[in-house]
């Protein structure tokens, strides 16, 4: 395939949030890449607490990382130039080109910073157009939010900026799919309606013959073809972008070993836990605030956008005392904000983290965390296990991850968990990350359970403690399943979209 002299931009928009935009972008990235094109994903403005650190130490949403992987390219900050990370009091931390620009409320962002954000978006688009044949763009929410059309930074205004053809995806699983399609068209200005070249119906579970009369009618109503109907596929296992999906999913059922995961009110980077779902004999239990912790074999406290506020939430329901008791009997693992909460004190004299100020932690680890001393740490990181406690059998094992934290931690009597080879860890130039005390471990390394040997050592310890046979280190099912799911997704889309019709409506030979 000979690449086009001009970069082709295609934008996937949805009739609503969670319609399937992210996964459809990933699928098209894989399809176009396999046809010989240089392909990049792009989302101008993303709101997500699930983020990742690129190789140039910039922060972007995890969805664009998956899409880049599907395209076979390295994730880059230009693929997500603006990232909004919600905080308290209707404010968000604004990340531009992978670096924090400050905390802003909606008014300040839209009326004082919008021009800066738009310039950043344009710069990223221009940069990607120099290196790629096709840019597959992702919208946000719905393009028909009529109260937001004049301040849009994610849908039609960006489609115009990129001169992108738009494909509209609608989720039939929500119900009212034809009304949502027709309503979206009705509410858009005519200049934007003309940009929509095709419709895709997603998550279909029934008999296609029954749906066809409705498809023919909606095509007549809107004057745009339906390019395909994508079946619902429960076998796809891909990272979730939105933490709202966690409560719906509750992870999978019980196993012979049950790992509890604290569903913090401001949970972030929850994909840290995904690999545990695919460990044999292991069930993952999501514990909401106010739930009973119940009988579990280990507890994980994941990252959070606000460790002080979430520490207060745990204390309010008595979870802090319960976790203190659990730590005497079972492994407790804290990641990033979860690690900070395991210490004696979280110090925030400048109220950088919240309006609460400083707060006592659980005191399981002899460690204190301070905010306001350094800028936000954004690193890809490597370290070797010091090898005490439950990880003594893999002493010296290299683990990789990434760091996204504003607080820094100083140890008392607790021993460090990792010797840092690359990155920051507890404190700039400290040379160490995390802390361990008995069966309790804390680390700043997001993605640590994505390291197969580390993960298997953890689950084998739990198996042995439960009288089960250990598995060893022969087979990483999670890594294989992730690759399989990306290809399965692209095959599903390619087999159920009219690719010839897509070529015709976007006037591009794919």
MIGU-259455 format. One record per residue (C-alpha): residue number from 0; x, y, z. Coordinates in steps of 0.5 Angstrom, whole numbers, plus 500, padded with zeros to 3 digits. Example, Ala and Ser with C-alpha at 12.3 -4.5 7.8 and 13.67 -1.06 7.14 Angstrom:
<recs>
(rec 0 (525 491 516))
(rec 1 (527 498 514))
</recs>
This chain:
<recs>
(rec 0 (500 500 500))
(rec 1 (503 507 498))
(rec 2 (502 512 503))
(rec 3 (498 518 502))
(rec 4 (501 525 500))
(rec 5 (496 528 505))
(rec 6 (495 526 512))
(rec 7 (488 523 513))
(rec 8 (484 525 519))
(rec 9 (478 520 521))
(rec 10 (474 522 528))
(rec 11 (470 517 532))
(rec 12 (465 521 536))
(rec 13 (459 518 540))
(rec 14 (452 519 541))
(rec 15 (454 518 549))
(rec 16 (459 517 553))
(rec 17 (462 509 553))
(rec 18 (459 508 547))
(rec 19 (465 505 545))
(rec 20 (469 510 542))
(rec 21 (476 508 545))
(rec 22 (476 501 543))
(rec 23 (473 503 536))
(rec 24 (479 508 535))
(rec 25 (484 502 537))
(rec 26 (481 497 532))
(rec 27 (482 502 526))
(rec 28 (489 504 528))
(rec 29 (490 496 528))
(rec 30 (487 495 521))
(rec 31 (490 501 518))
(rec 32 (497 499 521))
(rec 33 (496 492 518))
(rec 34 (494 495 511))
(rec 35 (501 499 511))
(rec 36 (500 505 513))
(rec 37 (503 509 519))
(rec 38 (497 511 524))
(rec 39 (497 515 530))
(rec 40 (491 515 535))
(rec 41 (489 522 538))
(rec 42 (484 525 543))
(rec 43 (485 533 543))
(rec 44 (482 533 550))
(rec 45 (481 527 555))
(rec 46 (478 527 562))
(rec 47 (481 521 566))
(rec 48 (484 519 572))
(rec 49 (487 513 569))
(rec 50 (494 515 566))
(rec 51 (501 513 564))
(rec 52 (508 516 563))
(rec 53 (511 516 556))
(rec 54 (518 515 554))
(rec 55 (519 522 554))
(rec 56 (517 522 561))
(rec 57 (510 526 559))
(rec 58 (503 524 562))
(rec 59 (497 522 557))
(rec 60 (491 518 558))
(rec 61 (491 510 558))
(rec 62 (486 510 553))
(rec 63 (491 513 548))
(rec 64 (497 508 550))
(rec 65 (492 502 548))
(rec 66 (491 505 541))
(rec 67 (498 507 540))
(rec 68 (500 499 542))
(rec 69 (494 497 537))
(rec 70 (497 502 532))
(rec 71 (504 499 533))
(rec 72 (507 506 535))
(rec 73 (510 508 541))
(rec 74 (505 513 545))
(rec 75 (507 520 545))
(rec 76 (504 526 549))
(rec 77 (502 529 542))
(rec 78 (497 523 542))
(rec 79 (493 527 548))
(rec 80 (495 534 548))
(rec 81 (490 536 554))
(rec 82 (489 531 560))
(rec 83 (484 533 565))
(rec 84 (484 530 572))
(rec 85 (478 531 576))
(rec 86 (480 534 583))
(rec 87 (475 536 589))
(rec 88 (471 543 589))
(rec 89 (469 542 581))
(rec 90 (477 543 579))
(rec 91 (481 539 575))
(rec 92 (489 538 574))
(rec 93 (490 541 567))
(rec 94 (496 537 564))
(rec 95 (498 540 557))
(rec 96 (503 536 553))
(rec 97 (504 531 558))
(rec 98 (506 537 564))
(rec 99 (502 540 569))
(rec 100 (499 547 568))
(rec 101 (496 548 575))
(rec 102 (489 546 578))
(rec 103 (483 550 574))
(rec 104 (475 550 575))
(rec 105 (471 550 569))
(rec 106 (470 557 568))
(rec 107 (478 559 569))
(rec 108 (479 553 564))
(rec 109 (474 555 559))
(rec 110 (475 563 559))
(rec 111 (482 564 561))
(rec 112 (486 558 559))
(rec 113 (482 555 553))
(rec 114 (486 559 548))
(rec 115 (492 556 550))
(rec 116 (489 549 550))
(rec 117 (487 550 543))
(rec 118 (494 552 541))
(rec 119 (497 546 544))
(rec 120 (492 541 540))
(rec 121 (493 545 534))
(rec 122 (501 544 535))
(rec 123 (500 537 537))
(rec 124 (496 535 530))
(rec 125 (501 539 526))
(rec 126 (506 535 529))
(rec 127 (503 528 528))
(rec 128 (501 530 521))
(rec 129 (508 530 519))
(rec 130 (510 523 521))
(rec 131 (503 519 520))
(rec 132 (499 517 514))
(rec 133 (492 517 518))
(rec 134 (490 520 524))
(rec 135 (485 516 528))
(rec 136 (481 521 533))
(rec 137 (477 520 538))
(rec 138 (471 525 541))
(rec 139 (469 526 548))
(rec 140 (462 524 550))
(rec 141 (457 527 545))
(rec 142 (458 532 540))
(rec 143 (451 534 541))
(rec 144 (451 538 548))
(rec 145 (448 544 545))
(rec 146 (450 548 552))
(rec 147 (457 546 550))
(rec 148 (458 547 543))
(rec 149 (461 554 543))
(rec 150 (467 552 548))
(rec 151 (468 545 545))
(rec 152 (475 542 545))
(rec 153 (474 535 543))
(rec 154 (469 534 538))
(rec 155 (466 538 532))
(rec 156 (471 544 533))
(rec 157 (477 539 533))
(rec 158 (474 535 527))
(rec 159 (474 542 523))
(rec 160 (481 544 525))
(rec 161 (483 537 523))
(rec 162 (479 537 517))
(rec 163 (477 530 519))
(rec 164 (471 526 517))
(rec 165 (467 523 522))
(rec 166 (464 517 524))
(rec 167 (458 516 529))
(rec 168 (458 510 534))
(rec 169 (452 509 538))
(rec 170 (451 504 543))
(rec 171 (445 499 542))
(rec 172 (446 496 549))
(rec 173 (443 503 552))
(rec 174 (437 502 548))
(rec 175 (434 508 544))
(rec 176 (439 507 539))
(rec 177 (435 510 533))
(rec 178 (433 516 537))
(rec 179 (440 517 539))
(rec 180 (442 517 532))
(rec 181 (437 522 530))
(rec 182 (437 526 536))
(rec 183 (445 527 535))
(rec 184 (444 529 528))
(rec 185 (438 534 529))
(rec 186 (442 538 535))
(rec 187 (448 539 531))
(rec 188 (449 545 526))
(rec 189 (448 543 519))
(rec 190 (456 545 518))
(rec 191 (457 539 523))
(rec 192 (452 534 520))
(rec 193 (455 534 513))
(rec 194 (462 532 516))
(rec 195 (459 525 519))
(rec 196 (460 520 513))
(rec 197 (457 514 517))
(rec 198 (454 511 523))
(rec 199 (456 505 527))
(rec 200 (452 501 531))
(rec 201 (455 498 537))
(rec 202 (454 492 542))
(rec 203 (449 489 539))
(rec 204 (446 482 542))
(rec 205 (440 480 537))
(rec 206 (438 478 531))
(rec 207 (441 482 525))
(rec 208 (435 481 521))
(rec 209 (430 484 526))
(rec 210 (434 490 526))
(rec 211 (435 491 519))
(rec 212 (428 495 518))
(rec 213 (430 500 523))
(rec 214 (437 501 519))
(rec 215 (434 502 513))
(rec 216 (429 508 516))
(rec 217 (435 511 520))
(rec 218 (439 512 513))
(rec 219 (433 515 510))
(rec 220 (432 520 516))
(rec 221 (439 522 517))
(rec 222 (442 521 509))
(rec 223 (448 518 512))
(rec 224 (449 510 511))
(rec 225 (450 505 517))
(rec 226 (457 502 516))
(rec 227 (456 496 520))
(rec 228 (453 493 526))
(rec 229 (458 491 531))
(rec 230 (457 485 536))
(rec 231 (457 485 543))
(rec 232 (464 481 545))
(rec 233 (464 479 553))
(rec 234 (471 476 551))
(rec 235 (475 482 550))
(rec 236 (479 484 556))
(rec 237 (482 491 555))
(rec 238 (484 497 560))
(rec 239 (478 501 562))
(rec 240 (478 508 561))
(rec 241 (473 511 566))
(rec 242 (473 509 573))
(rec 243 (465 509 573))
(rec 244 (466 502 570))
(rec 245 (469 499 576))
(rec 246 (463 499 580))
(rec 247 (459 496 574))
(rec 248 (464 491 573))
(rec 249 (466 489 580))
(rec 250 (471 485 577))
(rec 251 (470 477 576))
(rec 252 (468 472 581))
(rec 253 (471 469 587))
(rec 254 (477 464 586))
(rec 255 (480 460 591))
(rec 256 (484 466 593))
(rec 257 (481 472 594))
(rec 258 (485 479 593))
(rec 259 (481 485 596))
(rec 260 (482 492 592))
(rec 261 (480 498 596))
(rec 262 (475 502 591))
(rec 263 (477 509 594))
(rec 264 (473 515 592))
(rec 265 (478 518 588))
(rec 266 (481 512 585))
(rec 267 (486 513 579))
(rec 268 (490 508 575))
(rec 269 (486 502 577))
(rec 270 (489 498 571))
(rec 271 (494 497 576))
(rec 272 (490 491 578))
(rec 273 (488 488 571))
(rec 274 (493 483 571))
(rec 275 (491 479 577))
(rec 276 (484 478 574))
(rec 277 (488 473 570))
(rec 278 (492 469 575))
(rec 279 (489 462 576))
(rec 280 (486 461 582))
(rec 281 (485 468 584))
(rec 282 (479 472 585))
(rec 283 (479 480 585))
(rec 284 (474 483 590))
(rec 285 (472 490 589))
(rec 286 (471 493 596))
(rec 287 (467 500 596))
(rec 288 (467 505 602))
(rec 289 (462 502 606))
(rec 290 (462 495 604))
(rec 291 (464 489 609))
(rec 292 (472 487 607))
(rec 293 (470 480 609))
(rec 294 (474 474 608))
(rec 295 (480 476 604))
(rec 296 (487 473 603))
(rec 297 (491 480 601))
(rec 298 (489 487 600))
(rec 299 (491 492 595))
(rec 300 (490 500 596))
(rec 301 (491 503 589))
(rec 302 (492 510 587))
(rec 303 (488 516 588))
(rec 304 (488 523 586))
(rec 305 (487 525 593))
(rec 306 (490 521 598))
(rec 307 (489 526 604))
(rec 308 (481 526 602))
(rec 309 (481 518 601))
(rec 310 (485 517 608))
(rec 311 (479 521 611))
(rec 312 (474 517 608))
(rec 313 (477 510 610))
(rec 314 (478 513 617))
(rec 315 (470 515 617))
(rec 316 (468 508 616))
(rec 317 (473 505 620))
(rec 318 (477 502 615))
(rec 319 (483 504 617))
(rec 320 (483 500 624))
(rec 321 (480 494 620))
(rec 322 (486 495 615))
(rec 323 (491 495 621))
(rec 324 (489 489 624))
(rec 325 (489 485 617))
(rec 326 (496 487 616))
(rec 327 (498 483 622))
(rec 328 (495 477 618))
(rec 329 (495 478 610))
(rec 330 (499 482 605))
(rec 331 (497 489 604))
(rec 332 (500 492 598))
(rec 333 (499 500 597))
(rec 334 (501 503 590))
(rec 335 (502 511 590))
(rec 336 (497 514 594))
(rec 337 (495 507 597))
(rec 338 (502 507 599))
(rec 339 (502 514 602))
(rec 340 (496 512 606))
(rec 341 (500 506 609))
(rec 342 (505 511 613))
(rec 343 (504 515 619))
(rec 344 (503 522 617))
(rec 345 (501 525 610))
(rec 346 (503 533 611))
(rec 347 (500 538 607))
(rec 348 (502 545 610))
(rec 349 (500 549 603))
(rec 350 (494 545 602))
(rec 351 (496 543 595))
(rec 352 (493 536 596))
(rec 353 (486 538 599))
(rec 354 (483 543 604))
(rec 355 (484 538 610))
(rec 356 (491 539 611))
(rec 357 (495 534 614))
(rec 358 (492 528 616))
(rec 359 (495 521 620))
(rec 360 (496 515 616))
(rec 361 (495 508 618))
(rec 362 (502 508 621))
(rec 363 (503 501 618))
(rec 364 (509 503 615))
(rec 365 (514 507 619))
(rec 366 (514 513 613))
(rec 367 (512 520 612))
(rec 368 (509 523 606))
(rec 369 (510 531 604))
(rec 370 (507 535 599))
(rec 371 (509 542 596))
(rec 372 (517 540 596))
(rec 373 (518 538 589))
(rec 374 (514 539 583))
(rec 375 (510 533 580))
(rec 376 (514 526 579))
(rec 377 (513 524 572))
(rec 378 (517 518 570))
(rec 379 (518 511 567))
(rec 380 (522 507 572))
(rec 381 (526 501 574))
(rec 382 (528 498 580))
(rec 383 (530 491 583))
(rec 384 (527 488 589))
(rec 385 (531 488 595))
(rec 386 (528 482 597))
(rec 387 (525 482 604))
(rec 388 (518 479 607))
(rec 389 (514 475 602))
(rec 390 (518 477 596))
(rec 391 (525 474 599))
(rec 392 (525 469 594))
(rec 393 (526 474 588))
(rec 394 (531 478 591))
(rec 395 (534 482 585))
(rec 396 (529 481 580))
(rec 397 (528 487 576))
(rec 398 (521 491 575))
(rec 399 (519 496 571))
(rec 400 (513 501 572))
(rec 401 (512 509 572))
(rec 402 (511 514 577))
(rec 403 (506 520 577))
(rec 404 (506 523 584))
(rec 405 (506 530 587))
(rec 406 (508 527 595))
(rec 407 (515 525 597))
(rec 408 (516 520 602))
(rec 409 (522 519 607))
(rec 410 (522 512 611))
(rec 411 (523 512 619))
(rec 412 (525 504 621))
(rec 413 (521 501 615))
(rec 414 (526 498 610))
(rec 415 (525 500 603))
(rec 416 (522 496 598))
(rec 417 (526 497 591))
(rec 418 (533 500 589))
(rec 419 (531 505 584))
(rec 420 (535 504 577))
(rec 421 (531 509 573))
(rec 422 (526 514 576))
(rec 423 (525 518 583))
(rec 424 (522 513 588))
(rec 425 (521 516 595))
(rec 426 (525 522 594))
(rec 427 (529 525 589))
(rec 428 (536 522 589))
(rec 429 (534 518 595))
(rec 430 (536 511 591))
(rec 431 (530 507 593))
(rec 432 (523 506 593))
(rec 433 (517 504 597))
(rec 434 (517 501 604))
(rec 435 (516 494 607))
(rec 436 (514 492 614))
(rec 437 (512 485 615))
(rec 438 (507 483 610))
(rec 439 (506 490 608))
(rec 440 (509 493 602))
(rec 441 (508 500 599))
(rec 442 (511 503 592))
(rec 443 (510 509 588))
(rec 444 (511 504 582))
(rec 445 (504 504 578))
(rec 446 (504 498 573))
(rec 447 (508 493 578))
(rec 448 (503 487 577))
(rec 449 (504 488 570))
(rec 450 (511 485 571))
(rec 451 (510 477 571))
(rec 452 (515 475 576))
(rec 453 (513 480 581))
(rec 454 (506 478 580))
(rec 455 (507 471 580))
(rec 456 (511 471 586))
(rec 457 (505 475 590))
(rec 458 (500 470 588))
(rec 459 (504 464 589))
(rec 460 (505 466 596))
(rec 461 (498 467 597))
(rec 462 (497 460 594))
(rec 463 (502 457 598))
(rec 464 (499 460 604))
(rec 465 (492 457 602))
(rec 466 (495 450 601))
(rec 467 (495 450 594))
(rec 468 (500 448 589))
(rec 469 (505 454 586))
(rec 470 (505 455 579))
(rec 471 (512 458 578))
(rec 472 (514 462 572))
(rec 473 (513 459 566))
(rec 474 (507 462 563))
(rec 475 (504 469 563))
(rec 476 (497 469 561))
(rec 477 (496 476 562))
(rec 478 (501 479 557))
(rec 479 (498 474 551))
(rec 480 (491 475 553))
(rec 481 (492 483 552))
(rec 482 (495 482 545))
(rec 483 (490 477 543))
(rec 484 (484 482 545))
(rec 485 (487 487 541))
(rec 486 (487 483 535))
(rec 487 (481 480 536))
(rec 488 (478 487 537))
(rec 489 (480 489 530))
(rec 490 (478 482 527))
(rec 491 (471 483 530))
(rec 492 (471 491 527))
(rec 493 (474 489 520))
(rec 494 (469 483 519))
(rec 495 (463 487 521))
(rec 496 (464 494 518))
(rec 497 (463 495 510))
(rec 498 (470 497 509))
(rec 499 (469 498 501))
(rec 500 (463 503 503))
(rec 501 (468 506 508))
(rec 502 (473 508 503))
(rec 503 (467 511 499))
(rec 504 (464 515 504))
(rec 505 (471 518 506))
(rec 506 (474 518 499))
(rec 507 (480 515 502))
(rec 508 (483 508 499))
(rec 509 (484 504 505))
</recs>
